[in-house]
């Protein structure tokens, strides 16, 4: 009999790693249930979870997401690449992927460093003059991803204040507010596409345009459409823009969780300060150990499947417990120990998923987190935690409600 986990159990909210970990050691498949929720199957172990994430018998569908009620004219823009499969998904993925490759990410690092430095400069205005404390979630981590992704996508500067508001709504998990914002989000994406198209037309007509002046996602998509209109429709382009921008808010919680973990493991923080070259590996370890994704996006069985001894009927939902898989002793040595100097494990963590739906922005998130932590530790050599940071009551996402730290005495 598979173990059953009540998602409404306060212990799941308080320490999901322990609860999900106990289920993992009992069986490779568990059952997740909650009041008013039909329940779903959950794969708990690393190898089995990784296999499921690339198993074509399980599909991400529209019902994998809580789609808000929107006006009729916005409905065509609600079906994102995340809920597509097969050739349709592959076509759009190939169009977008070049803008998110490791090479583009590395070239973009100086711009991320400039954004981080600017946010750290602005942070001074929010530091309490009485005790030298500041909430790094509210005044740094929540702002960074939107600034970065707007640069990356090519959202014009004058449009960004409104996108920042949308990003804050997404980061806060505000469902009703997000639904209310959808018409503005779609309108903003349309305007960004048209403005960027106009800018590119001007660049194409300028003989002295700098090489790489249009190196952003919008530029890539517009050029692809101009070269072959059948490759990308206007609706698909607008949908890609708003979805990429808002999905790019995930590093808010990764950066906050990573810093919180370091502050609560002073020996690991000291090791990182002593040897900054550890930072890339440290980010991988922090993403494994304290990544915000506890449960993957649900997939639905396209046929009856026997999954590690459990019969999953066609149409039933299955998720992977990332929190349990990333701490599976079958895949990672001493998995519950945070070790910023950990040798590269034989298999990668699953915080960015796996297979055809591997996180498109993983390279951006990695470099963004590296630059953010490097900048914070350099700017504030005496950085320390102030009390225990509050956690949001969310069994699917490990995220903070605040991150108050002392940046000076």
C-alpha positions in Angstrom: 0.0 0.0 0.0 1.6 3.3 -1.1 2.1 5.8 1.8 -0.4 8.7 1.9 0.6 12.3 2.5 -2.0 14.9 3.6 -0.9 18.1 1.9 -2.8 20.1 4.5 -0.8 18.6 7.4 1.1 21.5 9.1 4.2 19.2 9.2 4.3 19.1 5.4 4.4 22.9 5.4 6.9 23.2 8.2 9.4 20.5 7.0 8.4 19.1 3.6 11.9 17.5 3.1 11.4 15.3 6.2 7.8 14.3 5.4 8.4 13.6 1.7 11.7 11.9 2.6 10.0 9.5 4.9 7.6 8.6 2.1 10.5 8.0 -0.3 12.1 5.5 2.1 8.8 3.6 2.4 8.0 3.3 -1.4 8.9 4.8 -4.8 5.3 6.0 -5.2 3.1 7.8 -2.7 -0.4 9.2 -2.7 -1.0 13.0 -2.2 -4.4 14.0 -0.8 -6.0 17.2 0.5 -9.5 18.3 1.5 -11.5 19.2 -1.7 -8.7 17.8 -3.9 -9.0 14.5 -5.8 -5.5 13.5 -5.0 -2.6 12.4 -7.3 0.2 9.9 -7.4 3.7 11.1 -6.5 7.0 9.5 -7.5 9.5 10.0 -4.6 12.8 8.5 -5.6 15.5 10.1 -7.9 15.9 7.5 -10.7 12.1 6.8 -10.9 11.3 10.6 -10.8 13.9 11.4 -13.6 12.4 8.6 -15.7 8.9 9.8 -15.3 9.8 13.4 -16.3 10.8 12.1 -19.8 8.2 9.3 -20.1 5.9 10.0 -23.1 3.1 8.0 -21.4 2.6 11.0 -19.1 1.7 14.4 -20.5 1.5 17.9 -19.2 -1.9 19.2 -20.2 -4.1 22.3 -19.7 -5.5 20.8 -16.5 -1.9 20.6 -15.1 -2.3 24.3 -14.4 -4.8 26.4 -12.4 -5.9 28.5 -15.3 -7.7 31.8 -14.2 -11.0 33.0 -15.6 -10.2 35.6 -18.2 -12.1 37.7 -20.8 -12.8 35.9 -24.1 -10.3 38.0 -26.0 -7.5 36.8 -23.7 -8.3 33.1 -24.0 -6.2 32.5 -27.1 -3.1 33.7 -25.2 -3.6 31.4 -22.3 -2.3 28.2 -23.8 1.5 28.4 -23.2 4.4 26.2 -24.4 4.5 24.6 -20.9 1.3 22.7 -21.6 2.2 21.5 -25.1 3.7 18.2 -26.0 5.3 16.5 -29.0 6.0 18.3 -32.3 4.0 21.4 -31.3 6.1 21.9 -28.1 9.4 21.1 -29.9 8.7 23.7 -32.7 8.3 26.5 -30.2 11.1 25.2 -27.9 13.5 25.3 -30.8 12.6 28.9 -31.6 13.1 30.1 -28.0 16.0 27.9 -26.9 18.9 29.8 -28.6 18.0 32.9 -26.5 18.5 30.9 -23.3 21.6 28.8 -24.1 24.6 28.7 -21.8 26.7 30.8 -24.2 24.1 33.6 -24.3 23.8 33.4 -20.5 27.6 33.8 -20.1 27.7 36.8 -22.4 24.8 38.4 -20.5 26.6 38.1 -17.1 28.0 41.7 -17.1 24.5 43.1 -17.6 23.2 40.9 -14.6 26.2 42.2 -12.5 25.2 45.8 -13.3 21.6 45.1 -12.3 22.7 43.5 -9.0 25.0 46.4 -8.3 22.2 48.9 -8.9 19.8 47.0 -6.7 22.4 46.8 -3.9 22.9 50.6 -4.2 19.2 51.1 -3.8 19.1 48.8 -0.9 20.7 51.3 1.4 17.5 53.4 1.4 15.6 50.5 3.0 18.1 49.7 5.8 16.8 50.5 9.2 18.9 53.3 10.8 18.1 51.8 14.3 19.5 48.3 13.9 20.9 48.1 10.4 18.4 45.4 9.2 16.6 45.1 5.9 14.2 42.6 4.3 16.2 41.2 1.4 13.2 39.4 -0.1 11.1 42.5 -0.4 13.9 44.9 -1.4 16.3 42.7 -3.4 15.2 39.2 -4.4 11.7 40.1 -5.5 13.1 42.8 -7.9 16.1 41.1 -9.4 14.4 38.5 -11.6 12.1 41.0 -13.3 14.9 43.4 -14.0 17.0 40.5 -15.5 14.2 38.9 -17.6 13.1 42.2 -19.0 16.6 42.9 -20.2 16.9 39.3 -21.6 13.6 39.4 -23.4 13.9 43.0 -24.7 11.0 44.6 -22.8 11.4 48.4 -23.2 12.5 50.4 -20.2 9.3 52.5 -20.2 7.1 49.3 -20.0 9.0 47.8 -17.0 7.2 49.5 -14.1 4.0 47.7 -15.0 5.7 44.4 -15.5 7.3 44.8 -12.1 3.8 44.9 -10.6 2.8 41.8 -12.5 5.9 40.0 -11.3 5.2 40.9 -7.7 1.8 39.4 -8.1 3.2 36.2 -9.5 5.9 35.9 -6.8 3.3 36.4 -4.1 1.2 33.5 -5.4 -1.8 35.8 -5.7 -4.3 33.9 -7.8 -7.2 36.3 -7.9 -4.9 39.3 -8.5 -3.1 37.4 -11.2 -6.4 36.7 -13.0 -7.4 40.4 -12.8 -4.0 41.4 -14.2 -4.3 39.1 -17.3 -5.8 41.6 -19.7 -3.1 44.1 -18.9 -0.4 41.4 -19.2 -1.6 40.4 -22.7 -1.9 44.0 -23.7 1.6 44.7 -22.4 3.1 41.8 -24.3 1.4 42.9 -27.6 2.8 46.4 -27.1 6.3 45.1 -26.3 6.3 43.1 -29.5 5.2 46.0 -31.7 7.6 48.4 -30.1 10.5 46.0 -30.5 9.5 45.3 -34.1 9.6 49.0 -34.8 13.0 49.3 -33.1 14.4 46.5 -35.2 13.1 48.0 -38.4 15.1 51.1 -37.5 18.2 49.1 -36.8 17.9 47.2 -40.1 17.8 50.6 -41.8 20.8 51.9 -40.0 24.2 51.2 -41.6 26.1 51.9 -38.4 24.0 49.6 -36.1 26.2 47.9 -33.6 26.6 44.1 -34.0 24.4 42.2 -31.5 22.3 45.3 -30.8 19.2 43.2 -31.1 20.4 40.2 -29.1 17.3 39.5 -27.0 14.4 37.0 -27.2 12.0 39.5 -28.9 14.6 40.2 -31.5 15.1 36.4 -32.1 11.4 35.8 -32.4 10.6 38.7 -34.7 13.4 37.7 -37.0 12.2 34.1 -37.0 8.7 35.2 -38.0 10.0 37.6 -40.6 12.1 34.8 -42.2 9.1 32.3 -42.2 5.7 33.4 -41.0 4.5 29.8 -40.7 7.0 29.1 -37.9 5.4 31.4 -35.4 2.0 33.1 -35.3 1.3 36.5 -33.7 -0.7 34.8 -30.9 2.2 32.4 -30.2 4.7 35.3 -30.0 2.6 37.3 -27.6 2.0 34.2 -25.5 5.7 33.4 -25.4 6.6 36.9 -24.3 4.2 37.2 -21.3 4.8 33.6 -20.2 8.6 33.8 -20.4 8.7 37.1 -18.5 6.4 35.9 -15.7 7.9 32.4 -15.5 11.2 34.1 -15.1 10.3 35.2 -11.5 11.3 31.8 -10.1 14.8 33.0 -9.1 13.2 35.2 -6.5 12.7 32.2 -4.3 15.9 30.5 -5.3 18.0 33.5 -4.4 16.2 34.0 -1.1 16.3 30.3 -0.1 20.0 30.0 -1.0 20.9 33.0 1.1 18.7 31.8 4.0 20.4 28.4 3.8 23.9 29.9 3.9 23.0 32.2 6.8 21.8 29.2 8.8 24.9 27.2 7.9 27.7 29.6 8.9 30.4 27.0 8.2 29.2 26.8 4.6 29.0 30.6 4.3 32.5 30.9 5.7 33.8 28.3 3.2 32.2 30.2 0.3 33.7 33.5 1.5 37.1 31.9 1.8 37.0 30.5 -1.7 34.7 32.4 -4.1 35.7 29.9 -6.9 33.2 27.5 -5.2 30.3 29.7 -6.2 29.1 27.8 -9.4 29.1 24.5 -7.6 27.6 26.1 -4.5 24.7 27.3 -6.5 24.1 23.8 -7.9 24.2 22.4 -4.3 21.9 25.2 -2.9 19.5 24.5 -5.8 19.5 20.8 -4.9 19.2 21.3 -1.2 16.9 24.4 -0.9 15.4 24.8 -4.4 11.8 26.3 -4.3 10.2 23.5 -6.4 8.9 20.8 -4.0 6.5 19.1 -6.5 6.8 19.1 -10.3 4.0 20.2 -12.6 1.4 17.3 -12.6 1.4 15.0 -15.6 -1.6 12.9 -16.8 -1.4 9.3 -17.8 -2.2 9.0 -21.5 -3.0 5.3 -21.0 -3.3 2.8 -18.2 0.2 2.3 -16.6 1.6 0.2 -13.9 4.1 2.5 -12.2 6.5 0.8 -9.9 3.8 -1.7 -8.8 1.0 0.9 -8.6 -1.8 0.9 -11.2 -2.3 4.4 -12.6 -5.4 4.6 -14.7 -5.6 6.7 -17.9 -6.3 10.3 -17.1 -5.0 10.1 -13.5 -2.5 12.8 -12.4 1.1 12.0 -11.3 3.7 14.4 -10.0 7.4 13.9 -8.9 8.4 14.9 -5.5 11.5 17.0 -6.3 12.2 17.6 -2.6 12.5 13.9 -2.0 14.3 13.0 -5.2 17.0 15.7 -4.7 17.8 14.2 -1.3 17.6 10.5 -2.3 20.6 8.7 -0.8 20.5 6.3 -3.8 21.7 9.3 -5.9 23.5 11.6 -3.6 26.0 10.9 -0.8 24.9 12.4 2.6 22.0 14.1 0.8 20.6 15.9 3.8 23.9 17.7 4.4 24.4 21.1 2.7 28.0 21.1 1.3 29.0 24.0 -1.0 32.2 22.1 -1.8 30.3 18.9 -2.8 32.0 17.1 -5.7 29.9 17.0 -8.8 27.4 14.1 -8.3 27.1 11.5 -11.0 23.5 12.7 -11.8 22.2 16.3 -11.8 19.5 17.5 -9.4 15.9 17.7 -10.7 15.1 21.3 -9.5 15.0 22.4 -13.1 13.1 19.2 -14.1 14.3 16.9 -16.9 13.4 15.9 -20.4 11.6 17.9 -23.0 10.2 20.3 -20.3 13.5 21.0 -18.7 13.5 24.5 -17.4 14.1 26.8 -20.3 15.6 29.5 -18.1 18.0 27.3 -16.1 21.1 29.0 -17.4 19.7 32.4 -16.6 18.6 31.3 -13.1 22.1 29.8 -12.3 24.1 32.8 -13.4 21.6 35.2 -11.8 21.9 33.3 -8.4 25.7 33.2 -8.7 25.9 37.0 -9.3 23.3 37.8 -6.6 25.1 35.8 -3.9 28.5 37.1 -5.0 27.4 40.7 -4.9 25.6 40.3 -1.5 28.6 38.6 0.2 31.0 41.1 -1.3 29.0 44.2 -0.4 28.1 43.0 3.1 31.0 41.1 4.7 29.2 41.0 8.1 25.8 39.9 6.7 23.9 37.9 9.3 20.4 36.5 9.9 17.9 38.2 12.2 15.7 35.6 13.8 13.9 32.8 11.9 12.6 33.7 8.5 8.8 33.0 8.0 7.8 30.4 5.5 4.8 30.5 3.2 2.2 27.7 3.9 2.6 26.0 0.5 3.2 22.2 0.1 4.3 22.6 -3.5 6.8 25.5 -3.2 9.5 26.1 -0.6 9.4 29.9 -0.3 10.0 32.6 2.3 7.5 35.2 3.5 10.4 37.5 4.3 14.2 37.5 4.8 15.3 40.1 7.4 19.0 40.3 7.7 21.5 42.7 9.4 23.8 44.3 6.8 25.7 46.5 9.3 26.0 47.0 13.0 
